Amino acid sequence: MNKAVTLITAWGAFDEQHPEGSLEEFCRHYLAHREGKANAAPAGRFMPVSSEGVLMRTIGRIFKLHTIYTAAALEGTGISNIDEYSLLNTVAQLQEPRKTEAIYAALQELSTGTDKLNRLKKLGYLAEYDDKEDKRSKRLKVTAKGEKVLVTCRKRITLLATMMFHDMQEDDMKLCTQLLKGVESKFAAIWLSHKGKDFEEIYQEVTSTP
Protein backbone atom coordinates (compact mmCIF):
# COMPACT_ATOMS: atom_id res chain seq x y z
CA MET A 1 0.00 0.00 0.00
CA ASN A 2 1.17 3.51 -0.78
CA LYS A 3 2.80 5.15 2.26
CA ALA A 4 0.53 8.19 2.09
CA VAL A 5 -2.55 5.97 1.93
CA THR A 6 -1.29 3.95 4.91
CA LEU A 7 -0.83 7.12 6.94
CA ILE A 8 -4.20 8.57 5.96
CA THR A 9 -5.91 5.28 6.80
CA ALA A 10 -4.23 5.27 10.22
CA TRP A 11 -5.28 8.88 10.79
CA GLY A 12 -8.88 8.04 9.89
CA ALA A 13 -8.97 5.17 12.39
CA PHE A 14 -7.43 7.36 15.11
CA ASP A 15 -9.81 10.24 14.41
CA GLU A 16 -12.80 7.92 14.68
CA GLN A 17 -11.67 6.67 18.09
CA HIS A 18 -10.39 10.03 19.36
CA PRO A 19 -12.32 12.81 17.58
CA GLU A 20 -10.84 15.45 19.90
CA GLY A 21 -7.28 14.20 19.37
CA SER A 22 -4.63 16.53 18.01
CA LEU A 23 -2.09 15.86 15.27
CA GLU A 24 0.63 15.55 17.90
CA GLU A 25 -1.41 12.96 19.79
CA PHE A 26 -1.94 10.99 16.57
CA CYS A 27 1.80 10.94 15.88
CA ARG A 28 2.55 9.61 19.36
CA HIS A 29 -0.24 7.05 19.02
CA TYR A 30 0.92 5.90 15.58
CA LEU A 31 4.57 5.50 16.56
CA ALA A 32 3.74 3.74 19.82
CA HIS A 33 1.53 1.20 18.06
CA ARG A 34 4.18 0.46 15.44
CA GLU A 35 6.84 -0.01 18.11
CA GLY A 36 4.46 -2.02 20.28
CA LYS A 37 4.05 -4.68 17.60
CA ALA A 38 7.66 -5.68 18.09
CA ASN A 39 7.30 -6.06 21.87
CA ALA A 40 6.41 -9.58 22.97
CA ALA A 41 4.37 -10.25 26.10
CA PRO A 42 6.50 -11.11 29.17
CA ALA A 43 7.19 -14.81 29.54
CA GLY A 44 6.37 -16.70 32.70
CA ARG A 45 4.41 -19.68 33.92
CA PHE A 46 1.67 -17.65 35.59
CA MET A 47 1.88 -14.49 33.50
CA PRO A 48 -1.26 -13.17 31.80
CA VAL A 49 -1.47 -14.06 28.12
CA SER A 50 -3.94 -11.46 26.87
CA SER A 51 -2.99 -7.87 26.09
CA GLU A 52 -5.57 -6.69 28.63
CA GLY A 53 -4.08 -8.93 31.31
CA VAL A 54 -0.52 -7.78 30.65
CA LEU A 55 -1.60 -4.14 30.75
CA MET A 56 -3.54 -4.56 34.00
CA ARG A 57 -0.61 -6.39 35.59
CA THR A 58 1.69 -3.52 34.68
CA ILE A 59 -0.73 -0.88 35.95
CA GLY A 60 -1.39 -2.87 39.12
CA ARG A 61 2.29 -3.31 39.93
CA ILE A 62 3.01 0.38 39.30
CA PHE A 63 0.11 1.28 41.59
CA LYS A 64 1.41 -1.05 44.29
CA LEU A 65 4.92 0.40 44.03
CA HIS A 66 3.47 3.92 44.11
CA THR A 67 1.59 3.02 47.31
CA ILE A 68 4.81 1.74 48.90
CA TYR A 69 6.76 4.89 48.08
CA THR A 70 3.84 7.12 49.06
CA ALA A 71 4.23 5.98 52.66
CA ALA A 72 7.79 7.32 52.64
CA ALA A 73 6.80 10.50 50.80
CA LEU A 74 4.03 11.36 53.28
CA GLU A 75 6.02 10.53 56.41
CA GLY A 76 6.11 13.50 58.73
CA THR A 77 3.43 15.45 56.87
CA GLY A 78 0.58 14.64 59.25
CA ILE A 79 -1.15 12.47 56.64
CA SER A 80 -0.90 8.71 57.05
CA ASN A 81 -1.64 7.38 53.57
CA ILE A 82 -2.64 8.21 50.01
CA ASP A 83 -6.37 7.70 50.73
CA GLU A 84 -6.33 10.37 53.45
CA TYR A 85 -4.48 12.74 51.15
CA SER A 86 -6.94 12.00 48.33
CA LEU A 87 -9.92 12.79 50.56
CA LEU A 88 -8.44 16.02 51.91
CA ASN A 89 -7.43 17.13 48.44
CA THR A 90 -10.87 16.20 47.03
CA VAL A 91 -12.64 18.31 49.66
CA ALA A 92 -10.42 21.24 48.69
CA GLN A 93 -11.07 20.75 44.97
CA LEU A 94 -14.85 20.35 45.30
CA GLN A 95 -15.09 23.43 47.55
CA GLU A 96 -17.10 22.39 50.59
CA PRO A 97 -18.85 19.26 49.30
CA ARG A 98 -21.20 16.93 51.12
CA LYS A 99 -19.45 14.06 52.89
CA THR A 100 -20.75 11.44 50.47
CA GLU A 101 -19.74 13.54 47.47
CA ALA A 102 -16.17 13.77 48.72
CA ILE A 103 -15.95 10.07 49.50
CA TYR A 104 -17.26 8.88 46.15
CA ALA A 105 -15.32 11.47 44.16
CA ALA A 106 -12.18 10.09 45.81
CA LEU A 107 -13.26 6.58 44.68
CA GLN A 108 -13.58 5.25 48.22
CA GLU A 109 -16.13 3.11 50.01
CA LEU A 110 -18.61 4.93 52.25
CA SER A 111 -17.65 3.22 55.53
CA THR A 112 -13.88 3.46 55.17
CA GLY A 113 -14.13 6.95 53.69
CA THR A 114 -16.23 8.08 56.65
CA ASP A 115 -13.63 6.72 59.08
CA LYS A 116 -10.85 8.59 57.29
CA LEU A 117 -12.85 11.83 57.23
CA ASN A 118 -13.44 11.50 60.97
CA ARG A 119 -9.70 11.15 61.54
CA LEU A 120 -8.98 14.20 59.39
CA LYS A 121 -11.53 16.17 61.43
CA LYS A 122 -9.96 15.06 64.72
CA LEU A 123 -6.59 16.21 63.43
CA GLY A 124 -8.08 19.61 62.71
CA TYR A 125 -7.64 19.44 58.94
CA LEU A 126 -11.37 19.47 58.16
CA ALA A 127 -14.39 21.26 59.60
CA GLU A 128 -17.96 20.01 59.31
CA TYR A 129 -21.17 22.04 59.22
CA ASP A 130 -24.86 21.52 58.45
CA ASP A 131 -25.99 21.68 54.85
CA LYS A 132 -28.46 24.56 54.53
CA GLU A 133 -30.20 22.87 51.60
CA ASP A 134 -30.50 19.45 53.24
CA LYS A 135 -30.67 19.30 57.03
CA ARG A 136 -29.85 15.57 56.93
CA SER A 137 -26.50 16.17 55.25
CA LYS A 138 -23.19 17.61 56.39
CA ARG A 139 -20.71 19.63 54.37
CA LEU A 140 -16.95 19.74 54.77
CA LYS A 141 -14.34 22.43 54.33
CA VAL A 142 -10.58 22.42 54.67
CA THR A 143 -9.28 24.41 57.64
CA ALA A 144 -6.24 26.70 57.61
CA LYS A 145 -4.31 23.89 59.29
CA GLY A 146 -5.47 21.48 56.59
CA GLU A 147 -4.41 23.86 53.83
CA LYS A 148 -0.86 23.95 55.22
CA VAL A 149 -0.76 20.17 55.31
CA LEU A 150 -2.04 19.99 51.73
CA VAL A 151 0.70 22.29 50.48
CA THR A 152 3.34 20.02 51.96
CA CYS A 153 1.67 16.83 50.73
CA ARG A 154 1.19 18.13 47.19
CA LYS A 155 4.89 18.93 46.96
CA ARG A 156 5.81 15.43 48.15
CA ILE A 157 3.34 13.70 45.81
CA THR A 158 4.64 15.77 42.89
CA LEU A 159 8.22 14.80 43.73
CA LEU A 160 7.14 11.14 43.96
CA ALA A 161 5.60 11.26 40.48
CA THR A 162 8.75 12.90 39.14
CA MET A 163 10.89 10.20 40.76
CA MET A 164 8.86 7.31 39.35
CA PHE A 165 8.66 8.60 35.78
CA HIS A 166 11.82 10.66 35.39
CA ASP A 167 13.25 8.09 32.93
CA MET A 168 10.28 8.45 30.56
CA GLN A 169 10.16 10.95 27.73
CA GLU A 170 7.53 13.70 27.95
CA ASP A 171 5.84 12.50 24.76
CA ASP A 172 5.64 8.94 26.13
CA MET A 173 3.95 10.13 29.31
CA LYS A 174 1.46 12.20 27.32
CA LEU A 175 0.71 9.20 25.13
CA CYS A 176 0.07 6.98 28.18
CA THR A 177 -2.33 9.56 29.57
CA GLN A 178 -4.02 9.95 26.21
CA LEU A 179 -4.55 6.19 25.84
CA LEU A 180 -5.75 5.55 29.40
CA LYS A 181 -7.81 8.63 30.23
CA GLY A 182 -10.87 7.16 28.50
CA VAL A 183 -10.80 4.06 30.71
CA GLU A 184 -10.45 6.17 33.86
CA SER A 185 -13.30 8.50 32.86
CA LYS A 186 -15.60 5.65 31.87
CA PHE A 187 -15.29 3.64 35.07
CA ALA A 188 -15.17 6.67 37.37
CA ALA A 189 -18.62 7.55 36.03
CA ILE A 190 -20.20 4.10 36.45
CA TRP A 191 -18.54 2.31 39.37
CA LEU A 192 -21.16 3.42 41.91
CA SER A 193 -23.94 1.93 39.78
CA HIS A 194 -22.21 -1.44 40.04
CA LYS A 195 -22.17 -1.62 43.83
CA GLY A 196 -24.02 -4.71 45.04
CA LYS A 197 -24.10 -6.38 41.63
CA ASP A 198 -22.47 -9.73 40.81
CA PHE A 199 -19.29 -9.55 38.76
CA GLU A 200 -20.88 -11.55 35.94
CA GLU A 201 -23.67 -8.97 35.68
CA ILE A 202 -21.18 -6.10 35.71
CA TYR A 203 -19.05 -7.82 33.07
CA GLN A 204 -22.00 -8.33 30.75
CA GLU A 205 -23.16 -4.76 31.20
CA VAL A 206 -19.74 -3.25 30.49
CA THR A 207 -18.68 -5.46 27.60
CA SER A 208 -22.06 -5.38 25.84
CA THR A 209 -22.22 -1.59 25.83
CA PRO A 210 -21.46 -0.23 22.33
Secondary structure, DSSP 8 states (H G I E B T S, - for coil): --HHHHHHHHHHHHHHH-TT--HHHHHHHHHHHHHHTT------TT---SHHHHHHHHHHHHHHHHHHHHHHHHTTTT--SHHHHHHHHHHHHHTS-BHHHHHHHTT--HHHHHHHHHHHHHTTSEEEEE-SS-TT-EEEEE-HHHHHHHHHHHHHHHHHHHHHHTTS-HHHHHHHHHHHHHHHHHHHHHGGGGTTS-HHHHHHHHHH--
